[in-house]
């Protein structure tokens, strides 16, 4: 099953997605839908149908209670850099105000000249869990989506803490849909190709099967310290190929087109523009 949060004449609705058809559901967005324990049944209910041309995609979860992000999580990339594999996940947070829709513009803030891309598989939580066992963590995963963890590198590396470079307002596309695990190869531990293309040039390519800490392990780990609730999201980390690591570094500029894709889920297609 595929779910989205859509905007119809400015009004937000959760929707079931079947091909190019969006069936509006009773819930105002995907988070509200997931907060209902019977969300799988509610998501199958009939509703008014719309074409892609009639709607706009909002962030798939517009206002998650938590956006937990993971750094350094692709095995091949870590080893290529000559580093040891981490014993524990590196975690940081983003705020809901950073999120934008799958086709919204990425706005360059005038305060940063080093805006970079990071393609990530994103876990969406569908049940409340604390100190989850492996089985409970797997059952708590409602599905997966795509996130581009757009990062202001000059702000990120001002200090040892990354938060300030990861939280510029309206900078982070997420979507286009939530796909339930049963539709993906590997289920709650999916093996999917991840790519980023900037202005027609492929910058990132990896397989989510290369994650050091897979989605289930991350739900277990994060839920040890704090309760995870429906609609919370965990971005699982980005592979090699980011602009900051290139020689010379390469960053997003006004007019750039960024396409972030995870197979079987979909693409974020965003134009970069200067802040007006």
C-alpha positions as CSV (number, residue, x, y, z in Angstrom):
1,X,0.0,0.0,0.0
2,X,1.1,3.6,-0.7
3,X,0.0,6.6,1.2
4,X,0.5,10.3,0.8
5,X,-0.5,13.6,2.3
6,X,-2.1,15.7,-0.5
7,X,-3.3,19.3,-0.7
8,X,-6.6,19.9,-2.5
9,X,-7.3,23.6,-2.9
10,X,-5.1,24.2,0.1
11,X,-6.8,21.6,2.3
12,X,-4.7,18.7,3.6
13,X,-5.9,15.1,3.4
14,X,-4.3,11.7,3.7
15,X,-4.7,9.7,0.6
16,X,-4.2,6.1,-0.7
17,X,-2.1,6.1,-3.9
18,X,-2.8,3.7,-6.7
19,X,-0.9,4.5,-9.8
20,X,-1.7,8.1,-10.7
21,X,-4.9,8.1,-8.7
22,X,-5.1,9.6,-5.2
23,X,-8.1,8.5,-3.1
24,X,-8.8,11.0,-0.3
25,X,-9.2,9.5,3.2
26,X,-10.9,10.9,6.3
27,X,-7.7,11.8,8.1
28,X,-6.2,15.2,7.5
29,X,-2.7,13.8,6.9
30,X,-0.7,10.6,7.2
31,X,0.3,11.2,10.8
32,X,-3.3,11.5,11.8
33,X,-4.1,8.3,9.9
34,X,-1.3,6.4,11.6
35,X,-2.4,7.5,15.0
36,X,-5.5,5.4,14.6
37,X,-4.6,1.8,15.6
38,X,-6.9,0.5,12.7
39,X,-5.1,2.7,10.1
40,X,-4.6,-0.2,7.7
41,X,-8.3,-0.7,7.5
42,X,-9.1,3.0,7.4
43,X,-6.6,3.4,4.5
44,X,-8.7,1.0,2.4
45,X,-11.9,3.0,2.7
46,X,-13.5,4.5,-0.4
47,X,-13.2,8.3,-1.0
48,X,-13.1,11.0,-3.6
49,X,-10.5,10.3,-6.3
50,X,-8.1,12.8,-7.8
51,X,-5.5,12.7,-10.5
52,X,-1.9,13.9,-9.9
53,X,-2.6,17.1,-11.8
54,X,-5.4,17.9,-9.4
55,X,-3.4,17.8,-6.2
56,X,-0.1,19.0,-4.7
57,X,2.1,16.7,-2.6
58,X,2.7,17.9,1.0
59,X,5.5,16.3,3.1
60,X,4.3,12.8,3.5
61,X,4.2,13.4,7.3
62,X,3.8,17.1,7.6
63,X,4.4,17.5,11.3
64,X,6.2,14.5,12.8
65,X,6.7,14.6,16.5
66,X,10.3,13.6,16.0
67,X,12.7,13.6,13.0
68,X,15.7,11.5,14.1
69,X,18.6,11.3,11.7
70,X,21.6,8.9,11.5
71,X,25.1,9.7,10.3
72,X,27.8,7.4,8.9
73,X,25.6,4.3,8.3
74,X,26.7,2.9,4.9
75,X,29.3,0.2,5.4
76,X,31.1,0.5,2.0
77,X,31.4,4.3,2.3
78,X,32.7,4.1,5.9
79,X,35.4,1.6,4.9
80,X,36.3,3.5,1.8
81,X,37.1,6.5,4.1
82,X,39.4,4.3,6.1
83,X,37.3,4.4,9.2
84,X,36.2,1.6,11.5
85,X,32.6,0.6,11.5
86,X,30.8,2.4,14.3
87,X,29.7,0.5,17.4
88,X,26.6,2.7,17.9
89,X,24.6,4.9,15.6
90,X,25.5,8.6,15.3
91,X,22.2,10.5,15.9
92,X,21.1,14.0,15.5
93,X,17.7,15.7,15.1
94,X,15.8,17.8,12.6
95,X,12.7,19.9,13.3
96,X,9.4,19.6,11.5
97,X,9.7,23.1,10.2
98,X,12.5,21.9,7.9
99,X,10.2,19.6,5.9
100,X,8.9,20.4,2.4
101,X,6.9,18.4,-0.2
102,X,8.4,16.1,-2.9
103,X,8.1,18.7,-5.6
104,X,8.6,21.9,-3.6
105,X,11.5,24.3,-4.3
106,X,14.7,24.0,-2.2
107,X,15.3,27.6,-1.1
108,X,19.0,28.7,-0.7
109,X,19.3,30.8,2.5
110,X,21.5,33.9,2.0
111,X,23.5,32.9,5.1
112,X,25.0,29.8,3.6
113,X,27.2,29.2,0.5
114,X,27.6,25.5,1.0
115,X,24.2,23.8,0.5
116,X,24.6,20.1,-0.1
117,X,22.4,17.0,-0.9
118,X,22.0,13.7,1.1
119,X,19.7,11.0,-0.2
120,X,18.2,8.9,2.6
121,X,15.8,6.0,3.2
122,X,13.4,7.2,5.8
123,X,11.5,5.0,8.3
124,X,7.9,6.1,9.3
125,X,6.7,4.8,12.6
126,X,3.2,3.4,12.8
127,X,2.8,2.3,16.5
128,X,3.9,3.5,19.9
129,X,7.0,1.7,21.2
130,X,9.5,2.2,24.0
131,X,12.4,-0.1,24.6
132,X,11.2,-2.2,21.7
133,X,12.3,-5.8,21.1
134,X,13.4,-6.8,17.6
135,X,9.9,-8.1,17.0
136,X,8.2,-5.0,18.4
137,X,10.5,-2.7,16.4
138,X,9.7,-4.5,13.1
139,X,6.0,-4.4,13.8
140,X,6.2,-0.6,14.6
141,X,7.4,0.3,11.1
142,X,4.5,1.6,9.1
143,X,6.6,2.0,6.0
144,X,9.3,3.9,4.2
145,X,9.7,7.1,2.3
146,X,12.5,9.2,0.7
147,X,14.2,12.2,2.4
148,X,16.9,14.6,1.1
149,X,18.7,15.8,4.2
150,X,19.8,19.1,2.6
151,X,22.7,20.4,4.7
152,X,24.3,23.8,5.1
153,X,27.9,22.5,5.5
154,X,29.4,25.9,6.5
155,X,27.0,26.0,9.4
156,X,27.2,22.3,10.1
157,X,30.9,22.4,10.8
158,X,31.0,25.6,12.8
159,X,31.0,23.4,15.9
160,X,31.3,19.7,16.7
161,X,27.4,19.5,16.9
162,X,25.7,19.2,13.5
163,X,22.2,20.5,14.4
164,X,22.6,24.1,13.1
165,X,23.6,22.9,9.6
166,X,20.7,20.5,9.4
167,X,17.8,22.7,10.5
168,X,17.3,25.6,8.1
169,X,13.6,26.2,7.6
170,X,11.8,24.6,4.6
171,X,15.0,22.9,3.4
172,X,14.2,19.1,3.5
173,X,12.1,17.3,1.0
174,X,10.3,14.2,2.2
175,X,8.0,11.9,0.2
176,X,6.5,11.4,-2.3
177,X,4.7,8.5,-0.6
178,X,4.9,6.1,2.3
179,X,5.2,2.5,1.0
180,X,4.3,-0.3,3.4
181,X,7.0,-2.9,4.0
182,X,5.0,-5.7,2.3
183,X,5.5,-4.0,-1.0
184,X,9.3,-3.9,-0.8
185,X,12.0,-6.5,-1.4
186,X,13.3,-7.2,2.1
187,X,10.2,-6.1,3.9
188,X,11.3,-4.1,7.1
189,X,14.9,-4.5,6.0
190,X,14.6,-3.4,2.4
191,X,17.4,-3.7,-0.2
192,X,16.7,-0.8,-2.5
193,X,18.9,1.3,-4.8
194,X,19.3,4.9,-3.7
195,X,20.4,7.6,-6.2
196,X,20.8,11.4,-6.3
197,X,21.0,13.2,-9.7
198,X,22.0,16.9,-9.8
199,X,21.5,18.7,-13.1
200,X,21.4,15.4,-15.0
201,X,24.6,14.0,-13.4
202,X,24.4,11.1,-11.0
203,X,26.1,12.0,-7.7
204,X,25.0,9.2,-5.4
205,X,24.3,5.5,-5.9
206,X,24.0,2.9,-3.1
207,X,21.9,0.0,-1.8
208,X,20.1,0.2,1.5
209,X,21.2,-3.4,2.1
210,X,24.6,-1.9,2.9
211,X,23.3,-0.1,6.0
212,X,25.4,-0.8,9.2
213,X,22.3,-0.3,11.4
214,X,19.2,-1.4,9.5
215,X,15.7,0.1,10.1
216,X,14.7,-2.4,12.7
217,X,17.9,-2.0,14.7
218,X,17.4,1.8,14.6
219,X,13.9,1.6,15.9
220,X,15.2,-0.6,18.7
221,X,18.0,1.8,19.5
222,X,16.1,5.0,19.4
223,X,13.2,3.6,21.3
224,X,15.6,2.7,24.2
225,X,16.0,6.4,25.0
226,X,12.6,7.9,24.0
227,X,9.1,6.7,23.1
228,X,8.5,6.6,19.3
229,X,5.0,7.4,18.3
230,X,3.0,7.1,15.0
231,X,4.2,9.6,12.4
232,X,7.7,9.9,13.9
233,X,10.4,9.4,11.3
234,X,14.0,8.1,11.3
235,X,16.3,9.1,8.4
236,X,18.8,6.2,8.1
237,X,21.8,8.0,6.7
238,X,23.3,8.9,3.3
239,X,25.9,7.1,1.2
240,X,29.0,8.5,-0.4
241,X,28.8,11.1,-3.2
242,X,27.8,14.2,-1.3
243,X,29.1,17.5,-2.7
244,X,31.1,18.5,0.3
245,X,33.4,15.5,-0.1
246,X,34.2,16.1,-3.8
247,X,37.5,17.6,-5.0
248,X,36.8,20.5,-5.4
249,X,33.6,20.6,-3.3
250,X,30.3,21.0,-5.3
251,X,27.2,22.7,-3.8
252,X,23.7,23.4,-5.0
253,X,23.2,26.7,-6.8
254,X,20.1,28.6,-7.9
255,X,18.5,26.8,-10.9
256,X,19.9,23.4,-10.0
257,X,17.5,20.4,-10.4
258,X,17.8,17.7,-7.8
259,X,16.2,14.3,-8.2
260,X,16.5,11.9,-5.2
261,X,15.2,8.4,-5.9
262,X,14.7,5.2,-4.0
263,X,13.5,2.3,-6.2
264,X,10.0,1.0,-5.4
265,X,9.2,4.1,-3.4
266,X,9.6,7.1,-5.8
267,X,11.5,10.4,-6.4
268,X,11.8,13.8,-4.9
269,X,12.2,16.3,-7.7
270,X,13.2,19.7,-6.5
271,X,14.3,23.0,-8.1
272,X,16.8,25.0,-6.2
273,X,16.2,28.8,-6.0
274,X,17.5,31.8,-4.1
275,X,15.4,33.1,-1.3
276,X,13.3,36.0,-2.6
